[in-house]
Amino acid sequence: MKFTTMLAGALSLGLTGAAFADAHEPLKVGFVYVGPVGDGGWTYQHDQGRLAVEEEFGDRVETVYQESVPEGADAERVITQMALGGADIIFTTSFGYMDPTNNVAAKFPDVKFEHATGFKREHPNVSTYDARFYEGRAVLGTIAGHLTETDKIGYIASFPIPEVIQGINSTYLHAKKVNPDVEIVVTWAYTWFDPAKEADAARAMIDQGVDVILQHTDSTAPQAAAQEANANGARIFTFGQASDMSAFAPTPRVASIIDNWAPYYIERVGALMDGTYEQTASWGGMPEGEVVIGEITDAVPAEVKAEAEAMIAAITAGEYHPFTGPINKADGSVWLEDGQVAEDGDLLSMDFYVEGIEAEIPN
Amino acid sequence: MDLTAISPTLLVASLMVAATPILLAALGEMVVEKSGVLNLGVEGMMIMGAITGFIAAVETGSPWLGFGAAVIGGAAVALLFGVLTQVLLSNQVATGLALTLFGLGLSSLLGQGYVGIKATSLGRLDFGPLSDIPFFGRVLFGHDPIVYISLLVVVAVWAFLRFTRAGLILRAVGESHEAAHALGYHVRRVRLMAIAFGGACAGLGGAYLSLVRVPQWTEGMTAGAGWIALAIVVFASWRAPRVLLGAYLFGGITVLQLNLQTAGAQVPVELLSAAPYLVTILVLVLISLRAGRSGDAPADLGKPFHASS
């Protein structure tokens, strides 16, 4: 019996090796999600990317995913499980998976790991990818600055990480550009996904006179809260986050920032199949089609819409960078000289507000 | 910082809305635990209530039928737990955890066609001129019916456990199922009824989330509310008035800290975010310390019972 087990083991090993060389066996692609696929936002979009990979490669890939994985020790267990389950490449799709991903990658040198929105690549099999959401926030900020009547725009923030701080700064700078009186109110939810808390945060803002709300959390609850307030006579505008959230259009949702991961996932899985895969640190934006602005509804005045579309065109063509000087830091010191464009490194480690935002960043 | 931007009236009003789901779920769980059963599946029962209530409200257009369906949905999954633990004598802790996972999974399956849809919600009750009284009008007379029902349930549960014979039997079953059995009470039947009641309350709380507080269906929308309800039962040392206090404290500080942030209060945000947990635990622990040991856990909590043993 022992002999047969060994034989079977040797056989299957040989078979896998052969299959791999011939690329007959489907490539197993794993995804680790921070929220449920049905969150209507961030995780939903990553799952759309997964489905796009399946559609592109058909029988040549097999995808697996695990949803609602807490950031932290649990994530390490899930990623390890996925690697043990025979995944060839694993996409971990939230900032908090950064260290767990690198830890697991050390133990599975033959598996490729791709971490979204992080910056640590401690092993040759770890790549990172991110999208330049601040490009989309610049457009939303412009619309927000025009739409507000109370001159108070609200931002429901998740965690104080560079991506979110970029978003707050970009929104504020561009709202301020079109409306010098604008003030930004930041409320930290300390969660990516908690509909009840997000709705409460939106309500607290509405109660205090905020009339345009942007969010950096993943559920559609703030849109629902705004819709409810509007039904009771308020005039609140919101923006779709990560997904289009078009169920809430034409108001309160007047536009949206959409994450489109499909091109990246298809490119990376394809590269792994044809052997051109290399470690990268990808940071695509509007030019690459990774950051998309959803339909701007008719609730937005035509000239504002035209201004927003012009900005989209300029960013897509590479003619405009949302962080172009002169920009000062909140403490008054100079960050960017007139005409100077922010370096990627500065943006990726951004831990300060720009001048005019009256608040402390939690750390 | 502009603290004048915070309206105390709106704050208290939204506090009551924020606390109601946890209050209902915690009350139900308290009754279950009083009967000697530890059901860790509150989160699963809540989310099942949230989806069954939402589906019923969308399909029928009546929020009342939605809440009714949530009560049934919550009680139904709770009875699944009841049959497994009381009849088949499975481990309560493991079964409760499984119930949470089961509820989360089943609800997302049921809810697939309901993302992004809006259900008709309950309006505020109309108390006529009473609602126009400054401050108290909005706080006391400006809510939807479920807020009042939840407060009635607090009183009812308290009175039931304290003054009725049935409540006494329920407590006896939780303190010593052997003695209760020897006296001729049906331990299993009492516990199954308590479990169903707990599920119904959790389901109602879940539906309050999906129909009033958030108002929409999103997968995983309870986001840990069930676990907070479980904790509140323990810190409230199994007493209905303290459950009310704990839930309102937690809901209140959650809403207050968001309002303080929005108003730009100069308090570290991390501290504000942690405040609901810290303050609720601290206050409830202090109260139960002062009250001595009388409010401790039911003696037979979590122990399996079978008449033959």
Boltz contact constraints between the chains, C-beta under 6 A:
constraints:
  - contact:
      token1: [A, 36]
      token2: [B, 219]
      max_distance: 6.0
  - contact:
      token1: [A, 36]
      token2: [B, 220]
      max_distance: 6.0
  - contact:
      token1: [A, 38]
      token2: [B, 108]
      max_distance: 6.0
  - contact:
      token1: [A, 38]
      token2: [B, 115]
      max_distance: 6.0
  - contact:
      token1: [A, 38]
      token2: [B, 219]
      max_distance: 6.0
  - contact:
      token1: [A, 40]
      token2: [B, 115]
      max_distance: 6.0
  - contact:
      token1: [A, 68]
      token2: [B, 220]
      max_distance: 6.0
  - contact:
      token1: [A, 185]
      token2: [B, 262]
      max_distance: 6.0
  - contact:
      token1: [A, 187]
      token2: [B, 258]
      max_distance: 6.0
  - contact:
      token1: [A, 187]
      token2: [B, 261]
      max_distance: 6.0
  - contact:
      token1: [A, 187]
      token2: [B, 262]
      max_distance: 6.0
  - contact:
      token1: [A, 188]
      token2: [B, 269]
      max_distance: 6.0
  - contact:
      token1: [A, 190]
      token2: [B, 273]
      max_distance: 6.0
  - contact:
      token1: [A, 194]
      token2: [B, 223]
      max_distance: 6.0
  - contact:
      token1: [A, 195]
      token2: [B, 214]
      max_distance: 6.0
  - contact:
      token1: [A, 195]
      token2: [B, 218]
      max_distance: 6.0
  - contact:
      token1: [A, 195]
      token2: [B, 221]
      max_distance: 6.0
  - contact:
      token1: [A, 196]
      token2: [B, 209]
      max_distance: 6.0
  - contact:
      token1: [A, 196]
      token2: [B, 213]
      max_distance: 6.0
  - contact:
      token1: [A, 196]
      token2: [B, 214]
      max_distance: 6.0
  - contact:
      token1: [A, 199]
      token2: [B, 214]
      max_distance: 6.0
  - contact:
      token1: [A, 200]
      token2: [B, 18]
      max_distance: 6.0
  - contact:
      token1: [A, 200]
      token2: [B, 255]
      max_distance: 6.0
  - contact:
      token1: [A, 200]
      token2: [B, 258]
      max_distance: 6.0
  - contact:
      token1: [A, 201]
      token2: [B, 258]
      max_distance: 6.0
  - contact:
      token1: [A, 203]
      token2: [B, 14]
      max_distance: 6.0
  - contact:
      token1: [A, 204]
      token2: [B, 258]
      max_distance: 6.0
  - contact:
      token1: [A, 204]
      token2: [B, 259]
      max_distance: 6.0
  - contact:
      token1: [A, 204]
      token2: [B, 262]
      max_distance: 6.0
  - contact:
      token1: [A, 205]
      token2: [B, 262]
      max_distance: 6.0
  - contact:
      token1: [A, 207]
      token2: [B, 10]
      max_distance: 6.0
  - contact:
      token1: [A, 208]
      token2: [B, 5]
      max_distance: 6.0
  - contact:
      token1: [A, 208]
      token2: [B, 262]
      max_distance: 6.0
  - contact:
      token1: [A, 219]
      token2: [B, 218]
      max_distance: 6.0
  - contact:
      token1: [A, 221]
      token2: [B, 214]
      max_distance: 6.0
  - contact:
      token1: [A, 224]
      token2: [B, 215]
      max_distance: 6.0
  - contact:
      token1: [A, 224]
      token2: [B, 216]
      max_distance: 6.0
  - contact:
      token1: [A, 247]
      token2: [B, 116]
      max_distance: 6.0
  - contact:
      token1: [A, 362]
      token2: [B, 269]
      max_distance: 6.0
  - contact:
      token1: [A, 362]
      token2: [B, 270]
      max_distance: 6.0
